[in-house]
Amino acid sequence: MKVAIICEYSGVVRDAFGSRGHGAISYDLLPTETPGLHYQGDIMDFPVDYWADFDLAICHPPCTHLAVSGARWFKDKVKEQKEALEFVQYLMDLPIPRICIENPVSVISTKIRKPDQYIQPWQFGHGETKKTCLWLKNLPPLKPTNIVEGRDNRIHRMAPGPERSKERSRTYTGVAEAMADQWGGLNEL
């Protein structure tokens, strides 16, 4: 299966699919943190038909102007939020048979459509909370793989700093492995 991991610098999801024999490549404006197939640059530089060769896309659009955790600043970010929503819609409309858009609770739910699923890290082996929405195209909801005790709110309480946004956006390995195990084995449409 050929998999595009869009807006991922960490390589966590890319590597989960790659370790299972899939042709996975990550795309981000930032360099990758781990060796592997990675395109550093703007995905909008590719013509839309470039994406037609992929079987699956897992997309992590930036949530800076979308997440309800920043709602108090929305009135000052009208243009930025409009552009962010247009990017999400662009990702949803890519000519790829199966797509997952991942984001925290955000205005995507009211401005585009409701998510198909909410997941938490504690459902996939991590004793933390971070309610995450998944908008799915031709994909079944993820099934929890390892429900654990503990409900630490580490992400919400993370101190300000230069690496905060990167750390808050990192996909948990248990979630990435569930995606690769459950969605990587789907038959062609």
N, C-alpha and C positions, 0 to 999 in steps of 0.2 A: 504494500500500500504506500502511496506517495502522500506525505503529510506535511502541510505548511503550518508552522507555529508562528503566528503573526503577533508582533509586539512582545517578543520575549528575548531578553538579554541573558537570562540566567542559564538557559539550556536545560532546565529541569524537565519540562514536558518533552522537548526535542529528544533528550537522552533516554527518557522512558520509552518512547516509541522506537528510537534507534536500537536500543538494547534488545528489542523484540523482533528485530530484522526488518523494520520498516524504513523506507527512504524518507527520513525526516530532516527538514531544514528550518532553522529559526530565522526570523526577520525582525530587525529592530534598528532604531536610530543609534543605539548604543552598541559598543562592541560586546561580544559574548564573553561571559565569565569563564566558560569551560570550553576546551577544544571541541570542535565539531563543525558540521555544516552550518554556516551562519552568513546571512547577507546583512551587512551594516549599511543602512541607507533608508530612504523613503520608499515604502512599497507602492506609493502612487506613481513612481517612476516606471513601473511595469505597465504595459497595456493590459486591459482587462482580460483579453483572451490568454494571456500568460498563465492565469490561474486555472484554466480549464483542464490542464494536465494533472491536477491534484485530485485525490480521492477524498481527502478530509482536511479541514482547516480548524485549528484551535486558535481563537483570537482573544487577545487580552488588551483591548483598546485602553489607552490612558483614561483614568477615572477622575483626574484632577478637576475637571469642569462638570462632571456628571454625578459623582457620589453625593448622596444626601447628607453625608457627614460634613460637607462643606456648604450646605444650603444657605447659611447666613451670608455667604458671599455671592450668591447667584445673581442678585440685582446688579452687581458690578461686572458680571461676566456674561452678559447676554450674547455678545458676538462669539466669544470663545465656546460657550455651551452649544450654540447653534452649529458651529463648525465641528465640535466633538460629536454631536448627534448625527451630522451628515456623514462623518467618518464611520460611525457604527453602522449606519444604514448601508454605506458602501460595502462594508465587510459582510453584512447579512446578504447582500445581493450578489456577491462574487459567484461566478459560474462553477462552483465546487459542489458536488452532490451532497456532502455532509459537512455541516458547519456547527461549531460551538462558539458562542460569544460568552466570555466570562467577565464579570464585573461585580463590584459590591452593589448593595442596594443603591439604586440610582434613578435619575429621571428617565432613563431608557424605558422603564416600566410604564411611565405615564405619557411619554412623548412618542414612543414607537410601539411597544407592546409589552405585555406582562412576560416575565420569565417563565420558562417551562419547569424550572426546578430551582430550589434553594439547597445548598449543601453547606456543611460545616466541617472544619478540619477534624474534629473529634469523631466523625463518622469514618475516617480513613487513617486512623492510627496516631493522630496528633491531639494531645489533650488541651486544645485551645479552641476559642471561639473566633470566628471570622465569617459571618453570614455572607455567602457568595451566591450570586444569581447566575444561572446558565440559561441562555437562549439557544435552543436546539433546532437544527434543520436536519430532518431525516436521521436523527440519533435518538436512542432510547435514553431515559433518565439514568444517571449513574446510580448503581446500587452500592450502599455502604459496604465496605470491605473489612473494617476493623474498628468497631465502636469501642472507644476507650473512656475511662473515667477522667475526670478533670475538665474544668471549663475555664481555663485561664484566659483572660482578656488581654493578653500581651500586646497584640497588634494595636488595639485601641489606646493602650496606655503608653505606647512607645514614645520616648522622649524626642523632642525636636533635634534635628541634626542633618548634616549633609547627605547621609545615607538613608534617612528615614523613608523617603518615598520608594526607593529601590527595595528596601526590606519589607515594606508594607505590601508591595505588589508581587513579591515572590510567591510562586505556586508551591504548595506543600507537596513533598515527594509522594506521599500516600495518595493524594488526589491525582497527580500525574500518572502514577502507576495504575490507578483504577481506570483512567481514561485510556491508557495504552492497552490494558488487558481487556476491557469491555468494548471499546470502540475499534480497536486495532484488528479484531477478529471478525468484523462484520463483512458479509459478502457484498460484492458489487451490487449497485442498484440496477 
